[in-house]
């Protein structure tokens, strides 16, 4: 608990001084505050260092008591706000906080909301109106908190959208890129930030561009609604705008069919067996990791002897109300029946011992080390890494899509479909049986049928 006292440095007995105060909290916090209170030294003698009237004193300056009490309350409130916001405990920051509390008229906002408040409302309304789904809303809130930290660090927390300049926008882009440099100095701002969102190294330009595009979408809406005359993005100039929004993607990384089959046929240590089976199953379904983690046996059904999973994808839940239906191939059925979707390895996806890390170990053990091109932003040149180094749960979806796309090409190349038809470009529109046949062809799996208990049967036993 902090202790606030009047700090007297004079040895005079008479005269008028401006009061100073001192706040201490433990061994590490020692802050001073110079007030505007002018106190007569003889009147001050009737008060304790804590600013209260001394015992047995009945005649004292009531106005002075009120002024001292108000100053001490403001110091206490400022200190509490600094702790809450994680603001460094410097004398400059302390005085600024106290000034805001004692002289709120100097900081009165106009009718417009602050940039951060308006950005928060933009996110809330976007989700409410179905412009974006829950997944994208969460990504927007990550950017919201990064923007909040940028504004606090740069003492711009009261800036309004119309006053946010193009130069400030460029500074924000640099902050997104190198936020990790601020973590140690502004440790208090990161106390409640989970490990995943705490920057530990320089972010890639693609990540920065993605964040800046969210900020751009926000300013575009303000411009469309005539809340601002011109978006700061349009004040950047063509070259600076291109640089701040530029994204560069490497060639997509996925397992080729022979690599997939090699993984399937290779025996692995017991420590990697669960990861192998979970990975191969996710490849069979091609679903995102969040959807894969949420699957249960309740999401398995049978139609015309074909088993399949059905689910609403979380990422597009707000925009897409139709369920995804994906047939279960033969090898996938064995895995489903064995694990019932209860893979312990999926409890943690990230981290040194998480699912993604174990996928890398798995592919490295199997020897899937094909070199893939990766652009190095610091070198401004291509580098080459083994596929296993780039592997994660995202590899499953990319592998599934690639293998399905190639078998569709074979279908229309054989004259079964015309080039550009929906059957080629969007195989999910095919009937369940058609998709089942395509999947079996793509993954080299046999056709089969099951009864309602997921038992493999002959056609005449259904």
Secondary structure, DSSP 4 states (H G I P E B T S, - for coil): --EEEE------SSSEEEEEEEEEETTTEEEEEEEEEEEEHHHHTTB-TTSSBPTT-----HHHHHHHHHHHHHHHHHHHHHHHHT----HHHHHHHHHHHHTGGGG---SSPBHHHHHHHHHHHHHHTTSS-HHHHHHHHHHHHHHHHHHHHTT-TT-BGGG--HHHHHHHHHHHHHGGGGTTTTGGGGTTS-GGGS--SPPPHHHHHHHHHHHHHHHHHHHHTTSSSS-GGGGS-HHHHHHHH----PPP----HHHHHHHHHS---HHHHHHHHHHHHHHHHT--HHHHHH--GGGEEEETTEEEEEE--STTTTT--SPEEEE--HHHHHHHHHHTT--GGGG--SSTTSHHHHHHHHHHHHT---EEEEEETTTTEEEEEEHHHH-STHHHHHHHHHHHHHHHHHHHHTTSS-TT-HHHH-GGGS-HHHHHHHHHHHHT----EE-TTS-EE-GGG-
